[in-house]
Amino acid sequence: MARLPRIEEPKFDDVMTSIQMVNALNWYHQNVENKDALKYIQDYAKKNKIAGRVDTGKSYLTLAWTCRLRTNGNNVGKSGEDFINTYLKKVMVVDVDEPENVDTTPTVSIQDRLREKVGEIAGDLEGAIDDYVVSGFKNPASPLSIMQDRAKGLHAARLIEIFKKRRIEFDDVLNTEDKQVREGYSNFTKPELKKLIAFCDTIITDAMKISGEAKVNRKKPKRKQKTPDQLVSKIQLCKEDTTYKVKSVPAKEIIGAMQIWVFNVKYRKLGVYHAEDAGGFSVKGTSITNYSETKSIQKTLRKPDVMLPEILKGGKVFLKNVMASIAAKDGALGGRLNADTILLRVIK
C-alpha cells in the first residue's frame, strides 16, 4: 500500500475525541510500517514495566498505534486506557526463564516462520479494517486479494482462528450489557459494528476458500462433496405434531443456515441454535455441527400453544428478543435432533 508523505505525528492537548482517535489511527496506518508497530508496543511495555513479548500471530496494529499515542503523551481517555490494558493481556506472552549455560542461539523454526507470515498477513487485514472505518464504511478492500498468493493452507487456518476471535469481540460489544465494554467502543454505532462483523465474516469466508483449495490440491483424487440431502439423511424429526399444530421444515434447510429454531414436543423445550461463523451449520449423523455452544440455548415453555405461533410468524427483531422474554432457566443445547424434535424455523 502506498504511504502518505511523512508528516508530524498526531499530538493533542486535551482528551482525544473519538474522531481524533480514528484520524490518528489512520495516520499511523498510512505513515508507519507494520514492523515498527512491534517496537511501539515494546516501548510502552518497557515504560510501564510490563514483562513479555508480542505474539505476532495475533492482531496487534490498533493496539500498537494506541500505545504510541499514549507513550507520546496524548490523553486517550478512559476507553483508550481500557483498550490498551485489555489487549496487552491478549497479545503479550511471558516466556519462562532459560537455565544458565544453555545455548540460546536463536533458530528460526518452521513454526516461527509460520507465525511471522501469519502475523504479517493478519496485520494487513487489520489495516484493511482500519481503512474501512476511516472511509466511513465505504468500498471495503477485498480480503481475498490481500491473502491470495501469500497465504497457504496452514496460514489460512490460523487467520480463520484470529478473525473468528475478532468477530466474536465485535459481536460481544454489539450485544453486551457491560457499560465498560460499551464505552471502549463508544465511537462505533450499532450499524457500524454490524458492518465490522460482516467484514470479519468476509475475511473468514475468503480464508476458508484458500484453506479449502489447499486441501483439494493436497488430497487427490478430489473427494466428492455431499449434497444437503445426503448430509441430513440420518436425521430423525417429528414431521408434525397435532397437539401443538406445528410441522417441521425440510431438514436439508439446516445446511448453511445461520439460525435454527427447534421445539421438543415431549418436554416442551424451545431452543435456538446460532451458527459459529459465516460458514453456517452442517450436519454429522443426527447432530448439528458448527454451532455456538455459548449462544445456543433452550427454555421450557409454559404455554407452547401461545408462543409457537409467534415464533413461526415473528420477524428478526422479535426473534432476537423472544428468548430473553421467556421466564424460564436457560439450558444448553447438545446439537442432537430426534423424533421428538420439530424443526420450526430456519434462518439463512
N, C-alpha and C positions, 0 to 999 in steps of 0.2 A: 504494500500500500504506500502511495506517495506521501511524504511527510511535509507538513507546512513549514515555512521558514521559521527558524528558531527565534522566539521572542521571549521576553521576560516571563518567568514562572508566575502563576497566579498568587496574589497576595491581597488579603482582605484585613481591614482594621477591626471590623465588628464580626459578630457571629454570622457565619455564612448562611445565606438563604438556600432553599432547595434549587433554585435556578442557577445561583452562583456555583453550587456544588456540581450540578450537571455540566455546566460550561467548563469548570475546572477539570473534571474527569476527562472530558473530550479533549482539552488542551494536552493533557499528558498522553492520551492515546495517539494523538496526531504528531506529537513532537518527541516522544521518548520511545526508545527501543524496548522490547519486551525483556531483554536480558538485564536492563537497568532496573526493572521492577523488583527483581530479587534483592538487589542492593538496598532499595528503599525500605523493604520490609526488615532486612537485617539491621540497617541503621536504626530504625525505630525500636527494634527488639533490644539492640545493644544499649541505646539511650535509656530505655525503661527497664533494663536488667531482666529481660525475658530470655530464658535459655531455649535452645533448639535451633533447628534449621528448617527451611521451607521445603515442603513436599511438592515437587514440581509436577506431580501427577494430578494435582488439584487446581481448581481455578483460583487465581490469586491477583489478577491485574487490578480489579477495582479496589481490593484491599491495599495493594501497593500504592496506588495513587492517593488514597485517603491517608495512609501512613506518611507519605511525603508531605502532604498539605499540613498535617499535624506537626511533623518534625520542623517544618519551615516557620512555625509559629502561628499558623492560621487556627482560628477557633471554629472547629467543625460541628460544634453543638453537641448536645447530649446524644442525639440519634447517631451522629458520626462516631462519637466515642464508643457507644454501644456496639456499633457495626464493627469497629476495629477489635474490640475485646472479644466479640463473638467469633469472628472469622479467624483471628490469630490462633485460637484454640483448635480450629479445624485444619489449618494448613501447617502449623509448626509441629515438628517431630523432635523429640528429645532422644538422642542416641545414648546407649549405655556406654560408660567409660571403658576404654580399651585397656587390657592389662599391660603392665610395663614389659619392656624387652620383646615386644611383638612387632614384627614388620608391618607397618601401617601404610606402606606404599599404595596409593590409590590405584585400583584397577577398574577399568570400565567393562562391566559385565553386559551381557545381552539384556538383562532386566534394567540396568541403568540406562542403556541406550533407548530401550522401550519407553521408560518413564520420561526421559528427556524429550523424545519425539512427541509423545502424547501431551506433555506439558506445553510444548511449542504450538501444537495444533489447537489445544484447548484454549491457549492464550489468544490465538487469532479468532477463535469462535466467540470468546468473551469480548474481544474487541468489536466483533460484528454486532453483539448485543448492545454495547455502548453506542455504536454508530446509530443503531436502530432507535435508541432512546433519544439521542441528540437530534435526530432528524424529525422528531415529533411522531415517531412510529409510522414512517412512510418509507416505501421502497426498501424493504429488508434485503440484506445480502443473501446469496444462496449458500447455505452450509455445505451442500454437496460440492460446489465449485471450490470451496476452501479445503475440503478434505480429499477430494479426488486427486489421484496421482501422488498423494502424500501418505494417506492412511491405508494400512493393510488390515487384515482380519483382526489381529490382536490389538492394534491401535484403535480400531473402530469399537471393539468390545469395551475397552477402557473408557473411551469417550462416551459410550452409552451409559456406563455407570456414573460418570461425572455429571452428565447433564440430566440424568434421571433425578439425582440428588438436587441439582439446581432447580428443576421443575417443581420438586416437592417443596423446596424453600418458598418459591413464589406462590404455590398453591396454599401452603400453610398460612402465608401472610394474608392471602385473599380471604381465607375462611376463619382465621383465628379471632378469639375474643381478647387476646393478650394485648393490653394497651402499649406495653414496652415494645413488643414486636411490631405493632402497627406504626408506632412513632418512628421506628427505624426505617420504615419505607413510606413515610407520610408524603414524600414527593411524588408518589405514584397514585393515580386514581384506580378504581377497580377495573374499568375497561382497559387501562394500560397494563395492569397486572395480568389480565386475561390474554392480552397480546403477547406479553413476555412468555407466558405459559405455552401459548400456541407456537412461538418461535422455538422454544426448547423442544416441543414435540417434533417440529420440522428437523431440528438437529438430530434427534434420536432416530427418527424415521430414515433420514439420509444415511446415518451411520449404520443402521440396520441393513440398508441396501448394500453398502460396502462390505459389511460383515457377511451378508448372505452370498454376495458374489464370490468372496474369498472361499467360502465353504464349498460352493459349487465347483470352483476351479480346482479345489484340493481333492474333492471326492468324485471319482468317475467310476462307473457311469453315473450320470445325473439321476438322483432319486426322484421318482415321480411324486409330485405333491398331491396330498389327499384333498378331495373335494369336501365342501362343508357337509354334504350328506354322509360321506364316509366317516368324517370325524365324529359325527353325533350318532352313528349307527347303534351304539351300545347304550345310549341314554334312555332311561325309562321315565316317563312323565305321566301324570294324571291328565288325560286328554280333556276331560270335562267333569265338573262337579255340580250335581243338580241341587245340592243343599244351598250352596252359595252362588249358584248360577254364573259360574266362570269357566272359561275354556283356555287351554294352553295354545300359545302361538307356536308355529313350527320351530323345532329345536335348532335347525340349521341357521336360524336368525342370530343365534348366540355368537357365531364366528365373526370376529372383527368388531363386535359391538362395544360400546363404552359403558353402558349401564344396563343392568338386568333386574327386574322386579319379580320375585317369586313368592308363592304362598303355599304353606304346608297345611292341607285340609284336615289332617289328623290332629295337629297340635295348635292350629290357628296362628301360626307364626308367619308374619310378613317380613320378608327380607329384601335387601337391595345390595347388589354387587356393583362395585366400581372398578373399572379396568386399571391395571397398574401403570400402563403407559399408552402411548399413541397407537401401539400395535393392536390394542383391543383384546377381547377374550379369545381363548381357544378351548378345546376340549380334549381330555385324555381319558379314555374309558368312559366312566359315568360321572366324571368330575369336571368342573370348570377350572381352567388354569389361567394364569396371568391376571389375577385379581388382587386388589389391595386388601390385605388382611386387616389393616387398621381402620380403613374407611367402610368396609363391607360389614353390615350389621343386620340383626333381626330383632323383632319385638313381637310380643304376644298381643293379639287384637281381642278386645272385649266384645266389639260389635263388628265383626267382619262384613255383615250384610250392609252396613252403613259405609264403612271405609273402602271396601274393594271397588265399588263403582266410581268413587272419587279418584282412586289410583288409576283406573282404566281411562278416565277422560281428562285427568288433570294435566296442566301444562308444565313446562320446565320449572317455573318459579314455585308452583305448588309442590312438585316432586322434590325440589331442593329442601323444602322446609317441613315436609309432612312427617318424617321420622322423629324430628325434634318435638313435634306437637303431640305425639302419642305418649301418654303417661304410663310407661312400662319400662322395665330394665333392659338395657342393651344386651344382646347376646352375640357371640361370634358365629360366623358362617364358615362351614368347612369345605364348601365347594361341591359337595356330592349332591346329585339330584336323584330322586327315586319316584316310585309310583304314587306317592302322596303329594308330590310337588306339582303345583300349577305354575307354568311359565306365563306370568301375567302380561308383562310388557318388556320390550327390548328397545333400547335407545341407541341408535348408531352414532 
